[in-house]
Amino acid sequence: MTSTAVTPFVPSPFAALPADRPRAEAGVAAAYEAAGLPVPARFLWAPSPAAGAVLAVLLRDGLPEPGKTAGLLAPAALAELSRSAGRELGAADVRPWLLSLAAGAPVRESVRTRPWEAQRAAAYADLGPEEWARAWARTGGRSWEQVNALVTRVRRAIGELGEQAGPAQQALLRGATLDAVLGQHEAPWLELFASLGRLDPLRGLAETAGSAGWWWPYENLVILTERPDDLHRDEPGRLHRGDGPALGYPDGFALHAWRGMPIPPGFIATLATLTARQILAEDNAELRRVMLEHFGYDRYLAEIDAKPLHRDATGTLWRIDLPGDEPVVMVEVLNSTPEPDGSTRTYYLRVPPDTTTARAGVAWTFGLTEEAYHPEKET
């Protein structure tokens, strides 16, 4: 294809909408041209980074048991590939067809790594360490932790897909995620470069990042992937949803999470009939914390007939011992400010597990020691 001029822009790392395929392909072409490489002859689209990683693995030489890896492709991915091939492809047909396309060697180093590192090194040299840190903090640093956590989760989930295909395929899938250009998830760095006026040399990479998900560049072929079609986060920006996938792609590849913590599909639905005994019997400490939070500390304490550790004028100190995990220690306090209806509300404040008095627990929530805590009006 012939590349067209593109105007670089900074993408959203959390965009959940279909890829702009023509714009993404134009961005890839610009990135190849900037690297001094011919524009690839073929663009293959996959419905998720998981499907993209599977295709990248299938292009490898010496792949053990390729049928197992190809079997990880969802029906939507096979349908997409069949449209590209102009004929119906089953899982067994995918690798022979891919190899017939003569993808050539990977060129990520030339297309992404070298130009990216050149701009970063030049910017760092111009700014110096202190101003560099300040520039990062006011741009990409604001979203980096959330984006990095999301990328890590996606990589881990792709690797876990290989569990059903065997250890060799699992390792190859994990490796393939490290070979991808991360598309929209490179937004924090692109925001930094844009703020420093250094985005234009990376305009092809920026254009692709604003129009597609992860992608794998080869000499004669590029694997591009769709962006999520479903994304839900809580106020701190963690993946979070109680009634479905927190992150979902068109082929069904999905992540389920509660306040950033991975949970099994359908886990939240089981909470409707939860009991205190089930919470105590749960072996997974992280899931048990979610169950306890959903169930309610006050209800749990009542059902297990818990006895308070300590009580004073500030409140009541409670402790929940959980096998294989640190205890949950809370101080129960009564809000002295009435609600609009005139009632008062009880709060359970989580405090460090070594807290021994209710007053010390309340003091800790204010960042004070028990001795330094002298409220004018206690609750």
N, C-alpha and C positions, 0 to 999 in steps of 0.2 A: 504494500500500500504506500501511498505518498503521504508524508506527514504534513500537517498543517500547523500554522502558527498558533500557539496557545499562550494564554495569559496566566502566569502562576498565581495561585491563591492558596491560602492555608485551609486545609479541610477540618471538619469536625471529627475527632477520634471516636465519637459516639453516634455517628450518623447511622440510622436504621432505615434505609431506603434503597431501592434498586440501583445498581451501578449504572453510570452513564457510559455505556460501552464505547461509542464512537470517540468520546472525549478521552476516555482512559487509553484507548489504543493510540490516539494522537499523542498523548503524553508519553507512552512507552516509546513511540517512534522518535520523539524529540530527545528522550534520554539516550537512546542508542546513538543517534546522530551526534549528540554532545560528547559521547565517549569515542567517537570516530569509528563506530561499527555500522555495518549495513542494517537497515530496518529489517526485522525478521519477517519471513514470508508467511507465517501462520500464527494466528492468535486463537488459543483454545480457552473457552470459558468453562469454569466449574462453579457449582452453586454454593460452595463453602470452602474455607481454608482446609478443612479435613479432606474434602475431595481433591483439592489442589495438591495436598501433601501426598495422597495416594498416587496421583498421576506422576508426581516428581519421583516417587520411589519406583514406579513401573518403568521409568526411563533409565534407571540405573543398570549398568552392566553387572553380570554375575548375581542377579537377584535370586535368592533362594525361594523356591516355591512361589512363583509370581501369581499363581492362581489364588492363593490365600489372600494376598494383598489386593488383587483386583476384586475379590469377593467382598471387600469392605465398602465398595462404591454403592451409594444409595441409588434407588431407581431413578430419582431425579437427575443424578449425575450421569447415569447411563443414557438417559433420554437426551441430555444436553450434548453428550459426545456423539450420539447417533445422528443428531442434527448436523453436527460438524462433519461427520464422515459421509453423510448422504445415504446412509443405510443403517439398519438396526444392528446395534452392537450388544452382545451379551458380555458378561464379565470375562469370559475366556477370550473374547475377541479384542479386548481393549489394548493389551500390551502389544500384540502383533501389529495392530493398526498404528499405535503410537510410534513404534520403532520404524515403521514404514515412512514416517514423516521426516526422518533424519533430523532430529532436533539439534544435534551438535552438542558442543560442550557448554556447561553453565558459564554465564558471563556476568554474574552478580558483582564480582570484584570490579569489573570495568564500568558497569552501568551504574552501580549504586555506591559501592564502598569507597573507591578512590576519589570520585568527585565530592562525595559527602565529607570525607576526611579532610580533603584539601580546603573546603570552606570552613570547616570547624577549626582547623589549625590556623588558618589565616585570621579568623575572627579572634581566636584566643591570643594570638600574637599582637594584634592591634589593641585589644582591650586590657590585657594583663589579667592576672588571676582574680583580683578583687572585683573589677568591673564586669568581668566575665560571669562571676558568681551572681552579681546583682542583676545582670541582664537575664540570666537563666531564671532567677527567682521571680522576676516580674512577667515572664513569658511562659515558656514550656514547663518550667518547674512547678507551676500551679496545677497542672494536670498530669504530670509525669507519673506520680505514684499510682494514681488510679489506672492510667493506661498501661503501665508496666504490670500491675496486678492482673489486668484483663488479659494481656498477651500471655502471661505466665499460665493463667487458667486455660486458655485456648490451647496452648502448646501441650499442657499436661493431658487435656482431654483427647487431643489427637493421638498422643502416644498411647493412651489407654485403649483406644480403638483397636490397636494391634494385639491386645491381650487374647482376643479370640482367634488371631491368626498365628500366634506363636511368638517367642522371644525375639527371633531374628527380625521379623516384620515390625515388631514393636519398637526395636532400636532404630530401624531405618526410618520409621515414621517420625520419631522424635528428632532424628538428625535432619530430616527434610524440613521440619519447621524452622530450623536454624538457617536454612538456605534461602528462605523466603525474603523478599522485600515486603515490608509490612503494610504498605498502602496507607490507609487512613490512620493506622496506629502509629505512624511516624509524625503525626501532627505536632506533638510538643517541640521536636527539633525544628520542624519547618516554621513554627511560630517564632522561634528564636532567630532563625536565619532571616525571616521576613523583617523582624524588628531592627535588624542590623543592616538591612539593605543588601543582603547576600543571597536572596532567594532566586534571582534571575538565572544564575548559572545552573541551578537545580530545577529549572522550570518544568522540565519533563517529569521528573520525579514528583514534584509538587502537584502537577496536573493529574497524574495517575493516582496519587494519594487522595485527591479530592473527588475521584470518580470511581474508585474500585477498592476492593479489599486486598488481601495478600496476593503476591504474584511471584512467579519463578521465571527468570529470564535465561534463555539459551541462545546459541548462535542463530538458529533458524526458526525458533519457535518460542512463544511466550505462553505460559499458563497464567491466566488471570482469574480472580475469583470475585464472587458477589460480596456485597456488604451484608450485614445482618438485616433481617426484616423484622426483628423483634429485639428490643433492648430495654430493660427496666433496672433502675438504680434507686437506692435510697438517698436521703439528703446528704450524707457524707460522700456519695458517689460510688458506693459499693454495689455490686450486682445483688439484686434483691427482688424477689417476687414470690407471692404465696399461692398463686393460682395457675402456674404454668412456667415455662422456661423463662429465665431471666435474660438469656441471650439465645436467639434462635436464627437459623439460616434456612434458605429456601428448600434445602434437601433434607431437613429434619435434624441436622447436626445442632445440638443445643447444650446449654449449660443451665443447670438448676442451682439456685443459690438463695440463701436467706441471710441478709445483712453481710454479704460477702463470703459466707461460708458455703462450701459445696454441700449439696444435699441430694439424695437420690430422687429421681422422678416420682411424683406421687406422694412424696414424704409428707407434704403439708396436709394433704387430704386425710392422712391417718391421725392428725392431731384433733380432729373433731370428736373422737371417741377415746382420747388419751386418758390414762389413769396414773395415779402416783406410782403404782407398782410397776407399770410399764416404763416410767421414767427411770426408776431405780434399776431396772433390769437391762436397760440399754447399755451395750458395751462401748459404743463409740462416744467418747467424752464430748466431742463437738456437737454431735446430734443431740446428746442429752441436754446440753445447755440450751439449744433451740427449743426442745420440748419443755424444759422448765420455764423458759421465758414465756412461751405461749400459754402454758398451763396456769401460770400466775404463782408468784412466790407465796402470797398469803393463802391461796387455796391449797398449795402443796403442804405448807406448814400445818394447816388445819387437818388435812387428811392423814398425815403421818403422826399426828398428835405430838408435835415437836414441843420441847420445853425451852424457854428462853435461857440464853447464857447469862444475861445481865439486864437489869432494868434500873433506870434512874430518871431524874426529872427531864432529861433530854429525849428519852425514848427507850426502846427495847432492842436488845441485841440478839439476833438469831443466827444459828449456824446449821447448814445443811451439809452433811458428810456424803460424798459421792465416791464410789469405788473407782480407783484408777485415775482420780482427778483431784485437784485441790478443792477444799471445802468452799462452799458459797456462804459468805458471812455478810449479813445485812443488818442495818439499823432501821427499825421501824419508827417513824416520826409522824406526828400529827401536825398538819399545816394550821397555824393559828389564824391565818387569814381566811375568812369564810368564803365559800363558793357563792356565785350569784344567787343560788336558791337558799342561802343561809346555812347550808351544811358545811361540815369540815371534812377534809380529805386526808387519808392516810397514805404515806409514801414509804416505799422500801428502798433504801439507798445501799448499793453494793459498796462494801469497804474491804480493805486488805484482810486476808484470812487470819492474820495474827492479831487482829483487833480483840481486845478483852473487855472493853466497857462501851456502853452506848455513847457516853460523852466523847470518848476517844474517836469513835466512828463518826459522829457528827462533826467533830473538830477536823477530822481528816478531809471531809468533803469541802471544807473551807480552806484547806491547805495549811492548817494550824495543828500544833500539838495540843494534847488535852489540857496541859497547864496554861497554854496561851489562849485558850478558847474562853472568852467571857462575853457572851451575847447580852445585849440589853434586854432582849425578850426571847426566851427560849420557846421552841416549838416541840 
